[in-house]
């Protein structure tokens, strides 16, 4: 066993040497990369980092919401410092927005930083300064430099809300010795299938399953206790008029979505359609497209009173999609007509809108099939079926309360993952202090 361990460590050291060299070569290029410009000093230095009890790494926006849920659920009986890092500006904005002192336990001090580049020397210096009692990785982030530094110091590593595809499993199985040397200590996987895959590459790791934290975050408390708080200011939708949302539309599916828009307006000309591009820089495309189609349209930011039936609203303001769902008769949720993983179709369901998706929902397999098999959500095979489903809901609007009730009851059955993860983190931290 010792010979195997020494052999693995020697191979790891050689690999880390090459890995660090690659980082040094890439640094000038990385410095010129626009999306890395913000926080570049934090990404390449450790002088701002200090001792923290818990270090949580949240790669981007989705993981930032998970990290926020974990920290807001923590109720320690003593002072804790939690460092939460992220790789993207979007992740940082979400963390700072959702983790104000009013939102968390008075015993918790939260420190924000961009995640250091995984160059082994830099990461070793970062881990040395932070010296966390426990490291928390969200979903599937396996950084060699980070894991090697943590394992060298015997710092517990917990993977929360962990998932692993068959494709990723096959890739990791090509280097079993590397997985042995970089293995986390605890993995909480979101399904038995994910747990089974993790056991194949980390046989010595403690692996269990947990409910997906996203079931806890998809339904904010105010949506249950005071849904009026979620309604739109300066409501642009005329009373009694059917409303269709084309939500979270990605660039790759814009042409098909424009065709869907034309067809549903042809069949139901007196409705109001609201288009929510997934990324704001696509607003210009939609302005040109709506004009070319000869449609009556307005920017959301320019609307001060309800629009006329037959108007298409191009949504150019952030943060109002969820509230718009409360006014919608039906909603097509994008990112799903092309193999892009899908977007969150649970929000319109909770708000009482009839939800329609395309066929590609790989990022939402965790939701399960029940909502589709019972007809709460319609999964179309193509854009033609999207039109068919939307028009059917416009012809015979479903009962909002029935949709909401089914959606909320389904989600409640799978909640509790956040508390389970928090218990594991705090228990591991406490065990390390004994």
Buried (B, 14 or more C-beta within 10 A) or exposed (E): EEEEEEEBBEBBEEBBEEBBEEBEEEBEEBEEEEEBEBBBEBBBEBEEBEEBBBBBBBBBBBBBBBBBBBBBBBEBEEEBBBBBBBBBBBBBBBBBEBBEEEEBBEEBBBBBBBBBBBBBEBBBBBBEBBBBBBBBBBBBBBBBBBBBBBBEEEBBBBBBBBBBBEEBBEEBEEBBBBBBBBBBBBBBBBBEBBBBBBBEBBEEBEBEBBBBBBBBBBBBEEBEEEBEEBEBEEBBBBEEBBBBBBBBBBBEBBEBBBBBBBBBBEBBEEBBBBBBBBEEEBBEEBBEBBEEBEBEBBBBEEBEEBBEBBBBBBBBEEEBBBBBBBBBBBBBBBBBBBEBBBBBBBBBBBBBBBBBBBBBBEBBBBBBEEBBEEEBBBBBEEBEBBBBBBBBBBEEEBEBEEBBEBBBEBBEEBBBBBBBBBEBBBEBBEEBEE
